[in-house]
Amino acid sequence: MNILVAVDLSDCTDIVIKKASALAKSLSAKVWLLHVAEPEPEFVGYDVGPQTERDAVAQHFRDEHRALQALATGMRTEALETTALLVRGMTVETIVAEASKLDADMIIVGSHGRGAMQRLLVGSISEGVIRHAERPVLIIPTHKRGQPVSMADPEA
């Protein structure tokens, strides 16, 4: 079995990794750990700035790569066959495309539990994946249950 686990490298990532690891162990599954990085600036319609700006973008990309590799290494120490993938692109489309390309049996993503107004204005990655995926999607809630979620709280 192949499981694609999409992570955003936020504070909530550890919760998603812990739940995904437990499920992968119980299913003896191979894990594809995916982080979707921002697309190239030209792709979203603006020109790349001066060299310092390009250097900052490159450093951010390297930092994401290191963080993702560290997560994959941690999963491997738990005897899980894990491959880390850092792909640039639009988040929902890239997750769905990678799942198809890898012939994943399941996609796992986290949900931050943000409020209805924020979902209305900017959408939700997990909702987008559910709408567009052609395979099962498991949503891991990463917010505290039973507590109201406020738009004013960026960590919610």
Residue pairs with C-beta under 8 A, 6 or more apart in sequence:
1 27
1 28
1 29
1 30
1 105
1 106
2 29
2 30
2 32
2 102
2 103
2 104
2 105
2 106
3 20
3 23
3 24
3 27
3 29
3 30
3 31
3 32
3 104
3 105
3 106
3 107
3 108
4 32
4 34
4 95
4 98
4 99
4 102
4 104
4 106
4 107
4 108
5 16
5 17
5 20
5 31
5 32
5 33
5 34
5 107
5 108
5 109
6 34
6 35
6 36
6 95
6 107
6 108
6 109
6 125
6 129
7 13
7 16
7 17
7 33
7 34
7 35
7 68
7 71
7 110
8 35
8 110
8 125
9 35
9 64
9 67
9 68
10 112
11 155
12 110
12 112
12 142
12 143
13 71
13 110
15 110
15 140
15 142
16 108
16 109
16 110
16 140
16 142
17 71
17 74
17 75
19 108
19 140
20 31
20 108
20 140
21 31
21 75
21 78
21 80
23 29
23 108
23 138
24 30
24 31
24 75
24 80
25 78
25 79
25 80
29 80
29 105
30 81
30 82
30 83
31 75
31 80
31 81
31 82
31 83
32 82
32 83
32 85
32 98
32 102
32 104
33 68
33 71
33 72
33 75
33 82
33 83
33 84
33 85
34 85
34 86
34 87
34 94
34 95
34 98
35 64
35 67
35 68
35 84
35 85
35 86
35 87
36 87
36 88
36 89
36 90
36 91
36 94
36 95
37 61
37 64
37 86
37 87
37 88
37 89
38 44
38 88
39 88
39 89
39 90
40 88
41 47
41 48
41 57
42 48
48 54
48 57
61 86
64 86
65 86
68 84
68 85
68 86
69 84
71 84
72 82
72 83
72 84
75 82
76 82
85 98
87 94
87 98
88 94
89 97
91 125
91 128
92 125
92 128
92 129
92 132
93 132
95 107
95 109
95 125
95 129
95 133
96 107
96 129
96 132
96 133
96 134
98 104
99 107
99 133
99 135
100 134
100 135
104 135
105 135
105 136
106 135
106 136
106 137
106 138
107 129
107 133
107 135
107 136
107 137
107 138
108 137
108 138
108 140
109 125
109 126
109 129
109 137
109 138
109 139
109 140
110 126
110 139
110 140
110 141
110 142
111 124
111 126
111 139
111 140
111 141
111 142
111 143
112 142
112 143
112 156
113 141
113 142
113 143
113 149
113 156
114 124
114 149
114 151
114 156
115 149
115 150
115 151
115 156
117 151
118 151
119 127
126 137
126 139
129 137
130 137
130 139
143 149
143 156
149 156
150 156
